[in-house]
Amino acid sequence: MPLYLDPDDLRDFRDRNQAPGALLDLVGAMAFRAAAAAQRLGVFQALRGRPRAAAQLSAVLGCSARQLAVLLDALVAFGYLERDGNAYALGPAANPWLDRTAPGNFAAALAVWDELLGSLWTGMEEAVRSGLPREPYYPWLEKRPETLRDFQSMLAGLARLLAPAVVEAAPPLAGRLLDIGGGHAIYSLAFCSAAPEATATVVDLPGALEEGRTRAEAAGLADRLTFVPGDLADPIDGRYDAVLLFNVCHGLDEQAGRELIARARGALGPGGIVLVLEPFADAPARPHDTAFLRGFSLNLAITQGGRLYAFDEVAAWAREAGFARVERRALAAPTTDELLVAWEDR
Ligand SMILES: C[S@@+](CC[C@H](N)C(=O)[O-])C[C@H]1O[C@@H](n2cnc3c(N)ncnc32)[C@H](O)[C@@H]1O
């Protein structure tokens, strides 16, 4: 957390309850919004490796020197910047975490979540009352090309970090793979790289597939990946040895999730498997992960009509679909994502 509280300060909020906890949340909300605005204005990029005074920076960024100075001082208090005399430099919360070139960076996530909180989350009351998102997430995203790019970049960043651990934790996959909602194609490419005879069909919305195509060509695997624009609710054509449902079930309500797994089961040849990858609601997690996952689940509920499901809920859908054996596999990576493997035989 960019705002570092000393232990006594924290005890006033937590143990002694002498100050409203919501005040800390307010500071967190202010800090997040200010960091996202600074990122869009180019503050962090302009300060990379080059501390500058507010006046200099305002000339470079084309901002009001007076307003920018106030923003910079707020960012110092929030922990994103450091100030030495008149010079502002990147603080640890910005460097390396908001550097788009750093592995595992948070820059795209900051931009996406800022847009989400400022837009779709304002419809939370309506969504909770009615049970329906005010505006469904993916159509909303398609109307915002910059946020769509950031969303894809956030997903791709996570997938690049996790793909080796996912391939290692999964049973060896060969033959024909179907990657539903597999847009960026990083997981399909990882499985195809691990098994030279494997081919993959990636189904997703048209905008999401562009990135996958480019990536497959860059990896020299374009001849083994097929990209099919389609909807998660479409009937599945063809016979496959494995179906990947990676981070898609939690975007669906219970009925649609159950139906998707049943359709995936119906598309398998003999001995085929379904793999589900996502954070389960009962994931063993550290307190900050648990808090994030509950917020993420709320986001899924109010923007997509989904939520995080417990492993046993998804396993029950798989058993109802006719799978005889369902296994839970952890990943050897710093993540709350886990794999569910559904097998036809025992
Ligand atoms: C959370 S992302 C997961 C992407 C990838 N499988 C991964 O794990 O990184 C969900 C994916 O499902 C796709 N998607 C969402 N709704 C869809 C729909 N109705 N039909 C087809 N694809 C959809 C999105 O475009 C996106 O690529």
The ligand as an SDF file (V2000), in Angstrom:
LIG
                    3D

 27 29  0  0  0  0  0  0  0  0999 V2000
  -10.7750  -12.6220  -18.2960 C   0  0  0  0  0  0  0  0  0  0  0  0
  -10.4370  -12.8750  -19.9810 S   0  0  0  0  0  0  0  0  0  0  0  0
   -9.4520  -14.3530  -19.9740 C   0  0  0  0  0  0  0  0  0  0  0  0
   -8.4930  -14.4570  -21.1350 C   0  0  0  0  0  0  0  0  0  0  0  0
   -7.5840  -15.6750  -21.0970 C   0  0  0  0  0  0  0  0  0  0  0  0
   -8.3420  -16.9120  -21.2100 N   0  0  0  0  0  0  0  0  0  0  0  0
   -6.7600  -15.6820  -19.8440 C   0  0  0  0  0  0  0  0  0  0  0  0
   -6.9750  -16.4990  -18.9560 O   0  0  0  0  0  0  0  0  0  0  0  0
   -5.8760  -14.7940  -19.7300 O   0  0  0  0  0  0  0  0  0  0  0  0
  -11.9540  -13.4250  -20.6280 C   0  0  0  0  0  0  0  0  0  0  0  0
  -11.8920  -13.6180  -22.1160 C   0  0  0  0  0  0  0  0  0  0  0  0
  -13.1670  -14.0480  -22.5500 O   0  0  0  0  0  0  0  0  0  0  0  0
  -13.5450  -13.3050  -23.6780 C   0  0  0  0  0  0  0  0  0  0  0  0
  -15.0100  -13.1820  -23.6930 N   0  0  0  0  0  0  0  0  0  0  0  0
  -15.7830  -12.5200  -22.8280 C   0  0  0  0  0  0  0  0  0  0  0  0
  -17.0750  -12.6220  -23.1700 N   0  0  0  0  0  0  0  0  0  0  0  0
  -17.1110  -13.3640  -24.2760 C   0  0  0  0  0  0  0  0  0  0  0  0
  -18.1560  -13.8160  -25.1030 C   0  0  0  0  0  0  0  0  0  0  0  0
  -19.4300  -13.5400  -24.8390 N   0  0  0  0  0  0  0  0  0  0  0  0
  -17.8330  -14.5890  -26.1540 N   0  0  0  0  0  0  0  0  0  0  0  0
  -16.5460  -14.8910  -26.4470 C   0  0  0  0  0  0  0  0  0  0  0  0
  -15.5000  -14.4870  -25.6830 N   0  0  0  0  0  0  0  0  0  0  0  0
  -15.7850  -13.7330  -24.6200 C   0  0  0  0  0  0  0  0  0  0  0  0
  -12.8740  -11.9550  -23.5010 C   0  0  0  0  0  0  0  0  0  0  0  0
  -12.7090  -11.2470  -24.7230 O   0  0  0  0  0  0  0  0  0  0  0  0
  -11.5510  -12.3430  -22.8730 C   0  0  0  0  0  0  0  0  0  0  0  0
  -10.5490  -12.5920  -23.8190 O   0  0  0  0  0  0  0  0  0  0  0  0
  1  2  1  0
  2  3  1  0
  2 10  1  0
  3  4  1  0
  4  5  1  0
  5  6  1  0
  5  7  1  0
  7  8  2  0
  7  9  1  0
 10 11  1  0
 11 12  1  0
 11 26  1  0
 12 13  1  0
 13 14  1  0
 13 24  1  0
 14 15  1  0
 14 23  1  0
 15 16  2  0
 16 17  1  0
 17 18  1  0
 17 23  2  0
 18 19  1  0
 18 20  2  0
 20 21  1  0
 21 22  2  0
 22 23  1  0
 24 25  1  0
 24 26  1  0
 26 27  1  0
M  CHG  2   2   1   9  -1
M  END
$$$$
